[in-house]
């Protein structure tokens, strides 16, 4: 599939029917509309998965198949990421450019109602995608992310935002050296650092779950990555939040230092139909708490069914390991997992 500037975008499409027939969501590519069971004829909604920056899908490793039990699934790679090509126009790497690319993917493959998923920066992409075309969006699932200004809130400070412009200038001045140093950084070493420093929960994650991210991170073009990060750091969709009129599930980790929990809490307060769930964990909650996240997503899809909504008279039961600790309406906090 091609973006508006001709950049080739990788899209992985799995129809809900394929999971039922084959027991696996392994299909790649976009089926032609005339294929029976494709997006044009399927009654299920379509989930569009939006990655974090420098990611190519590692975060959906366990959740992908669970989502495919409830919806057709579209997962795509940002320009310059994974199996998508580097941008033909190198100026088109802003946050809003990725949202427009997602909108292109959506218009090409998803005719029925869609549910926009986002992890980390993907939450901002999903929000801007809703801003572009709110019609036919059934809901949003925002995981370990924020509405914007992420470099101003990273680890609770604005140090990254202050240092980033200088880093961009230095890399532009010494591009070849910077690319060489970046590309030779050991993914295995980066993984060990993340595990030792508590950036991820070493007790709840297997090294092989995170290593693909580390390997992709060092392969990405450094100047492009820094400009994308700067754009994500200056972007904000806060003004949009009160005007989102569909159900939104916000999932956060209570020890997330990349996007601290208070920003998920603020996001949930400002969105009229948002539900916040805070789980024990870090920035990679879908891997650390895969069963709980899967249960929350299943519950969310069920809540989107009109018949279920009209029949529901009570709050659904919490997923295993969760407990309501007196959060205000529309908000739930999960206690520490026991046992």
C-alpha positions in Angstrom: 0.0 0.0 0.0 1.2 3.5 -0.8 1.0 6.7 1.3 0.1 10.0 -0.3 3.7 10.7 -1.2 4.2 7.2 -2.6 6.0 5.7 0.4 5.2 2.0 0.6 3.5 1.0 3.9 3.4 -2.5 5.2 0.0 -3.7 6.3 -0.8 -7.0 8.0 -4.5 -7.8 7.8 -6.3 -10.7 9.6 -10.0 -11.1 9.1 -11.9 -12.5 12.1 -13.2 -15.3 9.9 -9.6 -16.5 9.2 -8.9 -17.0 12.9 -12.1 -19.2 13.2 -11.2 -21.2 10.1 -7.5 -21.7 10.6 -7.0 -21.1 14.3 -4.2 -18.5 13.6 -4.1 -14.8 12.6 -1.1 -15.3 10.3 -2.4 -13.7 7.1 -0.4 -10.8 5.8 -1.3 -8.3 3.2 -4.7 -6.7 2.4 -7.3 -9.0 0.6 -9.2 -7.7 -2.4 -12.7 -6.5 -1.6 -14.3 -9.4 -3.5 -12.8 -12.1 -1.2 -15.6 -13.6 0.9 -14.9 -13.1 4.6 -12.8 -9.9 3.9 -13.5 -6.5 5.3 -16.2 -5.7 2.8 -18.5 -8.5 4.0 -17.5 -9.2 7.6 -20.0 -8.1 10.3 -17.3 -7.6 12.9 -15.6 -4.3 13.6 -12.0 -3.7 12.5 -9.2 -3.0 15.0 -6.4 -0.9 13.7 -3.2 -1.3 15.8 -0.8 1.7 16.1 2.7 1.1 17.4 4.9 3.2 19.6 7.8 5.1 18.1 10.7 2.8 16.8 8.4 -0.2 17.2 7.2 -2.7 14.6 4.7 -4.8 16.5 6.5 -6.5 19.4 3.9 -5.1 21.9 1.0 -6.9 20.1 2.7 -10.3 20.4 0.1 -11.8 22.8 -2.7 -9.3 22.3 -3.0 -9.7 18.5 -4.7 -13.1 18.5 -7.0 -12.1 21.3 -8.1 -9.0 19.4 -8.7 -11.1 16.3 -11.3 -13.2 18.3 -13.5 -10.1 18.4 -12.6 -8.1 15.2 -10.8 -8.1 12.0 -7.3 -6.8 12.7 -5.1 -4.4 10.8 -1.6 -3.8 11.9 0.7 -1.5 9.9 4.2 -0.1 10.2 5.0 3.6 10.2 7.1 5.0 7.4 10.7 4.2 8.0 9.7 1.4 10.5 9.8 -2.4 10.2 8.8 -3.5 6.7 7.5 -0.1 5.5 9.9 1.9 3.3 11.8 4.9 4.3 9.7 8.1 3.5 10.0 9.3 0.0 9.5 12.8 1.4 11.8 13.0 4.5 9.8 16.0 5.7 6.7 13.9 6.2 7.6 12.3 9.5 5.6 14.4 12.0 3.0 12.9 14.3 0.2 14.2 12.1 1.8 12.6 9.0 1.6 9.2 10.7 -2.1 9.9 11.5 -2.7 10.6 7.9 -0.9 7.4 6.9 -3.2 5.5 9.3 -6.2 7.2 7.7 -5.0 6.0 4.3 -4.7 2.5 5.6 -8.2 2.8 7.2 -9.8 4.1 4.0 -8.2 1.3 1.9 -9.1 -1.6 4.1 -11.8 -0.8 6.7 -15.3 0.1 5.6 -17.2 -1.0 8.7 -16.8 0.5 12.2 -13.3 0.6 13.4 -11.7 0.5 16.9 -8.4 2.4 17.0 -5.8 0.9 19.2 -2.6 2.7 20.3 0.4 1.9 22.4 2.7 4.7 23.6 3.1 7.2 20.7 0.4 5.1 18.9 -2.1 6.7 21.3 -1.4 10.1 19.8 -1.7 8.6 16.3 -5.0 7.0 17.2 -6.3 10.3 18.7 -5.3 12.3 15.6 -6.9 9.6 13.4 -10.1 10.1 15.3 -9.8 13.9 14.8 -9.3 13.4 11.1 -12.4 11.2 10.6 -14.5 10.5 13.7 -17.3 9.0 11.7 -17.5 5.2 11.9 -15.1 5.0 14.8 -16.7 2.6 17.4 -14.2 3.2 20.1 -10.5 3.6 21.1 -8.1 1.6 23.2 -5.2 3.6 24.5 -2.4 1.7 26.2 0.6 3.2 28.1 0.3 6.5 26.3 -0.7 10.1 26.5 -2.5 12.8 24.5 0.9 14.4 23.7 3.9 16.4 24.9 5.7 13.2 25.8 9.2 14.5 25.8 8.1 17.1 28.3 6.8 14.4 30.7 9.3 11.6 30.2 10.3 10.3 33.6 8.3 13.2 35.1 10.6 16.0 33.8 11.1 18.1 30.7 14.8 17.2 30.4 14.4 15.3 27.2 12.5 18.2 25.6 15.3 20.5 26.5 18.1 18.2 25.2 16.4 17.0 22.0 16.9 20.0 19.8 20.7 20.0 20.5 20.8 16.3 19.8 19.2 16.8 16.5 21.6 19.5 15.5 24.6 17.4 16.5 23.3 14.3 14.6 22.7 16.5 11.5 26.2 17.9 11.7 27.9 14.4 12.2 25.3 12.2 10.6 27.6 9.4 9.4 29.3 9.1 12.8 26.0 9.2 14.7 24.5 6.6 12.5 27.5 4.3 13.0 27.5 4.6 16.7 23.7 4.1 16.9 23.7 1.1 14.6 26.5 -0.6 16.5 24.9 -0.4 19.9 24.2 -3.9 21.2 20.5 -4.8 21.5 21.4 -7.4 24.1 23.2 -4.8 26.2 20.2 -2.4 25.9 17.9 -5.3 27.0 20.1 -6.0 30.1 20.1 -2.3 31.0 16.3 -2.2 30.8 15.9 -5.2 32.9 18.4 -4.1 35.5 17.1 -0.6 35.9 13.5 -1.6 36.3 12.3 0.1 33.0 10.4 -3.2 32.5 9.3 -5.8 35.0 12.0 -8.5 34.9 9.7 -10.8 36.8 6.9 -10.6 34.3 8.6 -10.5 31.0 10.8 -12.9 29.0 13.9 -11.5 27.3 12.8 -12.9 24.0 9.6 -10.7 24.2 11.6 -7.5 24.4 14.6 -8.3 22.3 12.9 -7.7 18.9 12.1 -4.1 20.0 15.8 -3.5 20.9 17.0 -5.0 17.6 14.5 -2.8 15.6 15.5 0.3 17.6 19.1 0.2 16.5 18.1 -0.5 12.9 15.9 2.6 12.6 17.4 5.7 10.9 18.6 7.9 13.7 17.9 11.4 12.2 14.4 10.3 11.3 13.8 8.9 14.7 14.9 12.1 16.5 12.7 14.2 14.4 9.7 11.9 15.0 10.4 12.0 18.7 10.6 15.8 18.6 7.3 16.0 16.8 5.6 13.6 19.2 7.0 15.7 22.1 5.5 19.0 20.8 2.2 17.5 19.6 -0.9 17.6 21.8 -4.4 16.3 21.3 -5.6 17.6 24.7 -8.1 19.9 23.0 -9.7 16.9 21.3 -10.4 14.8 24.4 -13.7 16.5 25.6 -15.0 16.1 22.1 -14.5 12.3 21.8 -18.0 10.9 22.0 -17.3 7.1 21.7 -16.2 4.7 24.4 -12.5 4.7 25.3 -10.5 2.2 27.3 -7.4 3.7 28.8 -4.9 1.2 30.3 -1.8 2.4 32.2 1.0 0.8 34.2 1.5 2.1 37.7 5.3 2.1 37.3 5.5 3.5 33.7 8.3 6.1 33.6 7.9 6.7 29.9 4.4 8.0 30.1 3.6 8.5 33.9 0.3 7.3 35.1 -1.0 10.7 35.9 -1.3 11.6 32.2 -3.5 8.6 31.6 -5.6 9.7 34.5 -5.9 13.1 33.1 -6.8 11.7 29.7 -9.5 9.5 31.1 -11.0 12.5 33.1 -11.2 14.6 30.0 -12.8 12.0 27.7 -16.6 11.8 28.5 -16.9 8.0 28.0 -13.5 6.8 29.1 -12.7 4.0 31.5 -9.3 4.0 33.1 -7.6 0.8 34.4 -4.2 1.0 36.1 -2.3 -2.3 36.2 0.8 -3.2 38.1 3.6 -2.8 35.6 5.6 -0.5 33.3 5.5 0.7 29.7 5.0 -2.7 28.3 1.8 -3.7 30.1 0.4 -5.8 27.2 3.4 -8.2 27.6 3.8 -8.0 31.4 0.0 -8.4 32.1 -1.1 -10.1 29.0 -4.0 -12.1 30.5 -5.5 -9.0 32.2 -5.1 -6.8 29.2 -6.7 -9.5 27.1 -9.7 -9.7 29.5 -10.1 -6.0 29.5 -10.1 -5.8 25.7 -12.6 -8.6 25.4 -14.9 -6.8 27.9 -14.5 -3.6 25.9 -15.5 -5.3 22.6 -18.5 -6.8 24.3 -19.5 -3.4 25.7 -19.6 -2.1 22.1 -22.4 -4.5 21.1 -25.7 -2.5 21.2 -27.7 -5.5 22.6 -25.2 -6.1 25.3 -25.2 -2.4 26.3 -29.0 -2.2 26.6 -29.1 -5.4 28.6 -26.2 -4.6 31.0 -27.4 -3.6 34.4 -24.4 -3.9 36.5 -20.6 -3.4 36.4 -18.8 -6.3 34.8 -16.6 -8.4 37.0 -12.9 -7.5 37.2 -10.4 -9.5 35.4 -8.1 -11.9 37.4 -5.7 -10.0 39.6 -7.7 -6.7 39.5 -9.8 -5.1 42.2 -11.7 -1.9 42.4 -10.2 0.3 45.1 -12.7 3.0 45.2 -11.9 4.9 42.0 -14.4 7.4 40.8 -17.0 6.3 38.2 -15.4 5.4 34.9 -12.1 4.7 36.5 -10.7 1.4 37.9 -7.4 0.7 39.5 -5.9 -2.8 39.7 -4.3 -4.0 42.8 -1.1 -6.0 42.9 -1.4 -9.4 41.4 -1.2 -12.1 44.1 -0.5 -15.8 44.0 
